[in-house]
Amino acid sequence: MRRWPAPITGRKIRFAVVGCGRIARNHFAALKQHAEYAELVGVCDINSEALRAAAAETGAKPYGSLADLLEDTNADIVVLTTPSGSHPEQTMLVAAAGLHVMTEKPMATRWNDGLQMVKACDDANVRLFVVKQNRKNATLQLLKRAVQQGRFGRIYMVNINVFWTRPQEYYDSAAWRGTWEYDGGAFMNQASHYVDLLDWLIGPIESIQAYTATLARDIEVEDSGVISVRWRSGALGSMNVTMLTYPKNLEGSITIIGEKGTVKVGGVAVNDIQHWQFSDSHEDDDKVKDASYATTSVYGFGHPLYYDNVIKVLRGEAEPDTDGREGLKSLEVLIAAYLSARDGKRIALPLDY
């Protein structure tokens, strides 16, 4: 059994955030909500304007490079909100410095990079957390419990839709956006949290077949795609993703059809339980109405809840909800989808290690 570093008690856990773009604001806000047990001691970005703004907002010490931060910081954990393709190298540097790592989704854009990230943190005996904040949505927590309780009976079919929009200006806003090396496409970047639901909710996947296309945007990667899925349980499903929805984000949904129940969680970001029907009754049925919430943000409100788990893990009070190995599960599905689309064939899981 692995022996982790001693729990951090008697003081606040010190965080540093690397990458001060738009998702970093969710992390700053989450840390403010946990001010009793956590503090932000450093922010880092190679963009001097973004760095100045982040330092002014948070009061944390600014660093113009990861190397400068690692040489000087007293942080316990470094949060990577940088372009996805940067995560592997940065994770290895942080781990080598003896600090824990939290990385935004996806953890990497290549399968072997994800494996190396897990190994590097194992070798350094530090924690690797992969942010999956959508799992914390009250709507999905209810759905997860219904699956765990066996309320669906045998699950027959699952459908996930991500019908959002990302205009050309979004991709043009930074050179790394829409590239294979640092970003990935509609599946890898925008729909990554929905890909996560395939395994987290339904279970291990037997095989997938995928098609991807770049239909309208001037980018390297796909702006649209479909995946057909067969689970080891025998259930069948599909995932439909596009960033071309006119004129704005329309739907982020999951529908599960089973022997004894049917549920659809929709809205713009799985925030609205639109259908909930089972053959038996359960106390959770009374929580459906309160679980739904209004939002215009595709990020949801799960970051503070995710931080709650990370803080408790580092204090020695909990086990991680999504560590590096859990993060590998959705990365594996993503890589299999791209292999299937590229080679025009069904891809069986697990991938060869």
C-alpha positions as CSV (number, residue, x, y, z in Angstrom):
1,M,0.0,0.0,0.0
2,R,1.4,3.4,-1.0
3,R,2.5,5.7,1.8
4,W,1.6,9.2,1.0
5,P,3.3,12.3,2.5
6,A,2.0,13.3,6.0
7,P,-1.3,15.0,6.0
8,I,-1.2,18.8,6.1
9,T,-2.8,19.9,9.3
10,G,-2.5,22.9,11.7
11,R,-2.2,25.4,8.8
12,K,-3.8,26.3,5.5
13,I,-3.0,24.3,2.4
14,R,-1.0,26.5,0.0
15,F,-2.0,26.5,-3.7
16,A,-0.3,28.0,-6.7
17,V,-2.1,28.4,-10.1
18,V,-0.2,28.1,-13.3
19,G,-2.1,29.6,-16.3
20,C,-4.3,32.7,-15.7
21,G,-6.8,32.4,-18.6
22,R,-10.5,32.2,-18.3
23,I,-10.9,28.9,-16.5
24,A,-8.4,30.0,-13.8
25,R,-11.1,32.4,-12.5
26,N,-13.2,29.4,-11.5
27,H,-10.2,28.2,-9.4
28,F,-9.6,31.6,-7.9
29,A,-13.3,31.8,-6.9
30,A,-13.3,28.2,-5.5
31,L,-10.2,28.9,-3.3
32,K,-11.9,32.0,-1.9
33,Q,-14.8,29.8,-0.8
34,H,-12.3,27.6,1.1
35,A,-10.3,30.4,2.7
36,E,-10.6,28.6,6.1
37,Y,-8.4,25.8,5.0
38,A,-6.7,26.9,1.8
39,E,-4.8,29.9,0.5
40,L,-3.5,31.0,-3.0
41,V,0.2,31.9,-2.6
42,G,1.3,32.1,-6.2
43,V,0.0,32.7,-9.8
44,C,2.0,32.1,-12.9
45,D,1.6,33.0,-16.6
46,I,3.9,33.8,-19.5
47,N,1.4,36.5,-20.6
48,S,2.4,39.5,-18.5
49,E,-1.0,41.2,-18.8
50,A,-2.9,38.1,-17.7
51,L,-0.4,37.7,-14.8
52,R,-0.8,41.3,-13.6
53,A,-4.6,41.0,-13.7
54,A,-4.5,37.7,-11.7
55,A,-2.1,39.0,-9.1
56,A,-4.2,42.1,-8.7
57,E,-7.4,40.1,-8.3
58,T,-6.0,37.5,-5.9
59,G,-3.1,39.2,-4.1
60,A,-0.9,36.1,-4.8
61,K,2.7,36.5,-5.7
62,P,3.2,36.6,-9.5
63,Y,5.7,34.5,-11.5
64,G,6.5,34.8,-15.1
65,S,7.5,31.1,-15.6
66,L,6.9,27.8,-14.0
67,A,10.6,27.4,-13.3
68,D,10.6,30.7,-11.3
69,L,7.6,29.6,-9.3
70,L,9.1,26.2,-8.5
71,E,12.4,27.7,-7.4
72,D,10.7,30.1,-5.0
73,T,7.2,29.0,-4.0
74,N,6.2,27.5,-0.6
75,A,3.1,26.0,-2.2
76,D,2.0,22.4,-1.4
77,I,0.1,21.9,-4.6
78,V,0.3,23.4,-8.1
79,V,-2.8,23.8,-10.2
80,L,-2.4,23.6,-14.0
81,T,-4.9,25.6,-16.0
82,T,-2.7,25.8,-19.0
83,P,-3.3,24.5,-22.5
84,S,-3.9,20.8,-22.3
85,G,-0.8,19.8,-24.3
86,S,1.4,21.6,-21.7
87,H,0.1,19.5,-18.8
88,P,2.4,16.5,-19.1
89,E,5.7,18.3,-19.1
90,Q,4.5,20.7,-16.4
91,T,3.2,17.9,-14.3
92,M,6.6,16.1,-14.4
93,L,8.4,19.3,-13.4
94,V,6.1,20.0,-10.5
95,A,6.3,16.3,-9.3
96,A,10.1,16.4,-9.5
97,A,9.9,19.4,-7.2
98,G,8.0,17.3,-4.7
99,L,4.7,19.2,-5.0
100,H,1.2,17.8,-5.6
101,V,-0.4,18.4,-8.9
102,M,-4.0,19.3,-9.9
103,T,-4.6,19.5,-13.7
104,E,-7.6,20.8,-15.6
105,K,-9.2,18.6,-18.3
106,P,-8.1,16.9,-20.3
107,M,-5.1,15.7,-18.4
108,A,-3.1,15.3,-21.7
109,T,-3.7,15.1,-25.4
110,R,-1.8,11.9,-25.9
111,W,-2.2,8.5,-24.2
112,N,1.4,7.9,-23.4
113,D,1.7,11.4,-21.9
114,G,-1.1,10.6,-19.6
115,L,0.6,7.4,-18.5
116,Q,3.8,9.2,-17.9
117,M,2.1,11.8,-15.8
118,V,0.7,9.1,-13.5
119,K,4.1,7.4,-13.3
120,A,6.0,10.7,-12.6
121,C,3.7,11.5,-9.6
122,D,3.9,7.9,-8.4
123,D,7.7,8.0,-8.5
124,A,7.8,11.3,-6.7
125,N,5.2,10.1,-4.1
126,V,2.9,13.1,-4.8
127,R,-0.8,13.3,-5.5
128,L,-2.2,13.9,-9.0
129,F,-5.7,15.2,-9.2
130,V,-7.6,15.6,-12.5
131,V,-10.5,18.1,-12.4
132,K,-13.9,16.5,-13.2
133,Q,-16.2,19.1,-11.6
134,N,-19.3,18.1,-13.6
135,R,-19.5,14.9,-11.5
136,K,-20.3,17.2,-8.6
137,N,-23.5,18.6,-10.3
138,A,-26.5,17.8,-8.1
139,T,-28.3,16.5,-11.2
140,L,-25.6,14.0,-12.0
141,Q,-25.1,13.0,-8.4
142,L,-28.8,11.9,-8.3
143,L,-28.3,10.1,-11.6
144,K,-25.2,8.4,-10.3
145,R,-27.0,7.2,-7.2
146,A,-29.9,5.8,-9.4
147,V,-27.4,3.8,-11.4
148,Q,-25.6,2.5,-8.3
149,Q,-28.9,1.5,-6.7
150,G,-29.8,-0.5,-9.7
151,R,-33.0,1.5,-10.3
152,F,-32.6,1.2,-14.1
153,G,-32.4,-2.6,-14.0
154,R,-30.5,-3.5,-17.1
155,I,-29.4,-0.4,-19.0
156,Y,-30.2,-0.7,-22.7
157,M,-29.2,2.6,-24.3
158,V,-27.4,5.8,-23.5
159,N,-27.3,9.0,-25.5
160,I,-25.1,12.1,-24.9
161,N,-25.5,15.4,-26.8
162,V,-23.2,18.4,-26.7
163,F,-24.7,21.0,-29.0
164,W,-22.6,24.1,-28.3
165,T,-21.1,26.9,-30.4
166,R,-17.5,28.1,-30.6
167,P,-17.1,30.9,-33.3
168,Q,-13.9,31.3,-35.3
169,E,-13.0,34.2,-33.0
170,Y,-12.8,31.8,-30.1
171,Y,-10.2,29.7,-31.9
172,D,-8.3,32.8,-33.1
173,S,-8.1,34.3,-29.6
174,A,-5.0,32.2,-28.8
175,A,-2.5,30.4,-31.1
176,W,-2.8,27.1,-29.2
177,R,-6.6,26.8,-29.6
178,G,-7.8,24.3,-32.2
179,T,-4.4,22.6,-32.5
180,W,-3.6,18.9,-32.1
181,E,-0.5,19.5,-30.0
182,Y,-2.0,21.7,-27.2
183,D,-5.8,21.7,-27.5
184,G,-7.6,18.8,-29.2
185,G,-11.0,19.2,-30.8
186,A,-14.6,19.2,-29.8
187,F,-14.4,15.9,-28.1
188,M,-11.0,16.4,-26.4
189,N,-11.6,20.0,-25.2
190,Q,-15.2,21.1,-25.0
191,A,-16.9,17.7,-24.5
192,S,-14.2,16.1,-22.3
193,H,-16.5,16.1,-19.2
194,Y,-19.2,14.4,-21.2
195,V,-16.9,11.7,-22.4
196,D,-16.1,11.2,-18.7
197,L,-19.7,10.3,-18.1
198,L,-19.6,7.3,-20.4
199,D,-17.4,5.3,-18.0
200,W,-18.2,7.0,-14.7
201,L,-22.0,6.5,-15.0
202,I,-22.4,3.4,-17.2
203,G,-19.2,1.4,-16.6
204,P,-16.3,-0.1,-18.6
205,I,-16.5,0.3,-22.4
206,E,-16.0,-2.7,-24.7
207,S,-15.5,-0.8,-28.0
208,I,-16.2,2.4,-29.9
209,Q,-16.6,3.6,-33.5
210,A,-16.2,7.3,-34.2
211,Y,-16.4,9.8,-37.0
212,T,-15.1,13.3,-36.8
213,A,-15.2,16.3,-39.2
214,T,-14.0,19.9,-39.5
215,L,-17.1,21.3,-41.2
216,A,-16.8,25.1,-40.7
217,R,-14.0,26.3,-38.5
218,D,-10.5,27.0,-39.8
219,I,-8.7,24.7,-37.2
220,E,-6.6,21.6,-37.3
221,V,-9.0,19.5,-35.2
222,E,-12.6,18.5,-35.4
223,D,-15.5,20.9,-34.8
224,S,-18.1,18.1,-34.9
225,G,-18.2,14.3,-34.3
226,V,-20.1,11.2,-33.4
227,I,-19.2,8.2,-31.4
228,S,-21.0,4.8,-31.2
229,V,-20.4,2.9,-28.0
230,R,-20.8,-0.7,-26.8
231,W,-20.3,-1.3,-23.1
232,R,-19.1,-4.6,-21.6
233,S,-22.6,-4.9,-20.0
234,G,-24.1,-5.0,-23.5
235,A,-25.6,-1.6,-23.4
236,L,-25.4,0.5,-26.6
237,G,-25.0,4.3,-26.9
238,S,-24.0,7.3,-28.9
239,M,-22.4,10.6,-28.3
240,N,-23.1,13.6,-30.7
241,V,-20.9,16.7,-30.4
242,T,-20.7,19.9,-32.4
243,M,-19.4,23.4,-31.8
244,L,-21.4,24.8,-34.7
245,T,-24.8,25.2,-33.1
246,Y,-26.6,28.3,-34.3
247,P,-26.7,30.9,-32.7
248,K,-25.5,29.9,-29.2
249,N,-25.0,26.9,-26.9
250,L,-28.2,24.8,-27.0
251,E,-27.8,21.5,-25.1
252,G,-25.5,19.4,-22.9
253,S,-27.5,16.3,-22.1
254,I,-27.5,12.6,-21.2
255,T,-30.4,10.2,-21.6
256,I,-30.4,6.7,-20.1
257,I,-33.0,4.2,-21.1
258,G,-33.2,1.0,-18.9
259,E,-35.3,-2.0,-18.1
260,K,-37.0,-0.2,-15.2
261,G,-36.3,3.5,-15.7
262,T,-35.7,6.3,-18.1
263,V,-34.0,9.6,-17.3
264,K,-32.9,12.6,-19.3
265,V,-30.7,15.3,-17.8
266,G,-30.5,18.2,-20.2
267,G,-30.2,22.0,-20.2
268,V,-27.2,23.8,-21.6
269,A,-24.9,21.8,-19.3
270,V,-26.6,18.8,-17.7
271,N,-28.2,21.2,-15.2
272,D,-31.9,20.3,-15.7
273,I,-33.5,17.0,-15.0
274,Q,-36.1,16.9,-17.8
275,H,-37.4,13.3,-17.4
276,W,-37.2,11.1,-14.3
277,Q,-39.3,7.9,-14.2
278,F,-38.7,4.6,-12.6
279,S,-40.9,1.5,-11.9
280,D,-40.3,1.9,-8.2
281,S,-40.3,4.9,-5.9
282,H,-37.4,6.2,-3.9
283,E,-36.8,9.1,-1.6
284,D,-34.4,10.6,-4.2
285,D,-37.5,11.2,-6.4
286,D,-38.4,14.1,-4.2
287,K,-35.0,15.7,-4.7
288,V,-35.3,16.0,-8.5
289,K,-36.9,19.4,-8.7
290,D,-34.4,21.0,-6.3
291,A,-31.4,19.4,-8.0
292,S,-32.1,21.3,-11.3
293,Y,-30.7,24.8,-11.5
294,A,-30.5,27.6,-14.0
295,T,-27.2,28.5,-15.7
296,T,-25.7,30.1,-18.7
297,S,-22.2,28.7,-18.0
298,V,-21.1,25.4,-19.5
299,Y,-18.6,25.1,-16.6
300,G,-21.3,24.5,-14.0
301,F,-20.6,25.2,-10.3
302,G,-18.6,22.1,-9.3
303,H,-15.2,23.6,-8.8
304,P,-15.7,24.6,-5.2
305,L,-17.0,21.0,-4.5
306,Y,-14.0,19.6,-6.3
307,Y,-11.6,21.7,-4.2
308,D,-13.4,20.5,-1.0
309,N,-12.4,16.9,-1.9
310,V,-8.8,17.9,-2.8
311,I,-8.4,19.8,0.5
312,K,-9.8,16.9,2.5
313,V,-7.4,14.4,0.8
314,L,-4.4,16.6,1.6
315,R,-5.6,16.9,5.2
316,G,-5.8,13.1,5.4
317,E,-9.6,13.1,5.7
318,A,-10.7,11.6,2.4
319,E,-9.7,9.6,-0.7
320,P,-9.5,11.4,-4.0
321,D,-12.6,11.5,-6.2
322,T,-10.6,11.8,-9.4
323,D,-6.9,11.0,-9.3
324,G,-4.6,10.4,-12.2
325,R,-5.8,6.9,-12.8
326,E,-9.4,8.0,-12.8
327,G,-8.4,10.7,-15.3
328,L,-6.9,8.2,-17.6
329,K,-10.3,6.5,-18.1
330,S,-11.8,9.4,-20.1
331,L,-8.4,10.1,-21.8
332,E,-8.4,6.5,-23.0
333,V,-11.9,6.9,-24.5
334,L,-10.9,10.1,-26.2
335,I,-7.8,8.6,-27.8
336,A,-9.7,5.5,-28.9
337,A,-12.3,7.8,-30.6
338,Y,-9.6,9.7,-32.5
339,L,-7.9,6.4,-33.5
340,S,-11.2,5.1,-34.8
341,A,-12.0,8.2,-36.7
342,R,-8.5,8.3,-38.2
343,D,-8.3,4.6,-39.2
344,G,-12.0,4.1,-40.0
345,K,-12.3,1.0,-37.7
346,R,-13.8,-0.1,-34.4
347,I,-11.4,0.3,-31.5
348,A,-11.6,-2.2,-28.6
349,L,-10.7,-1.1,-25.0
350,P,-8.6,-1.2,-23.0
351,L,-5.9,0.3,-25.3
352,D,-2.5,-1.5,-25.3
353,Y,-0.4,-0.3,-22.4
